[in-house]
Amino acid sequence: TKFIIPIAPSIDSNLIQKMLPASLVNQITLLRQPLVKALENVAFALVTSGTATLETALAEVPMVVVYKVNELSYQLGRRLISVPHISLVNLIAEKEIVPELIQHDTLPENITRHMRSQLDNPEIYLKVCHELKELKKKLGRSGAPARVAKAIIGILKENE
């Protein structure tokens, strides 16, 4: 298997199977497991912004973060919220560890370019792995949700 798509229990896997191009069906496995379990089997992830980025980071899996919403939501969000990053990974790290492709930048060629830059370059890949490991240490084991919330609130206050 070259690709794994974790799917939530509420999603009909047959619907997803029908959406897959015939040429890729044999290269994609649909997993009905928690994301953490699915991440045990991957070397790289393409993740939408949200808590999945943090789960992926805690599994120490390098990623590209993509985020695209309808244009009205995007324009409103840009005006109402001013933060340097959209992924929890980069927000908490207070720097870009993983690339973020937002709205009009979520083109297949951009996604491919960012994936390849990590997968084809061991130095970059290992650097991202190291930074994710450091982020995991920063969050620690117990009380991580409270530390994440505190970090996000601090960032939002700085950008008011």
C-alpha angles and dihedrals in degrees: 000000000000099000134036123196114193110210130198119242090248093059120091106233091203089062091054092046089055091052094055118097110250090238091061102041093097092048097053129073120193112214123197094200135109111280091247090059093047091051090062087074102049138081095194138016140205104210136182115229116271137067090327088073090057093046089050091048092050088053085053093236116149113233151171114233118216127187127178128162134164113296096250092053090047094051092046092048093050090054097043102039125045113185129145093233139021101210121082088226094061094036093055093042089048088222139063110278096154128030118256122207112194131192109309092022093063092096118141092242092053092048091048092047093052093045092049093047088063101034096044095044114062092192092057092042093051092045090055090047090052093048091049089051089051091049089051090052090048090055093045126195109283124043094017095138091055091049091049091050091048092049093049093047089050092051092048091050091050090054099046 
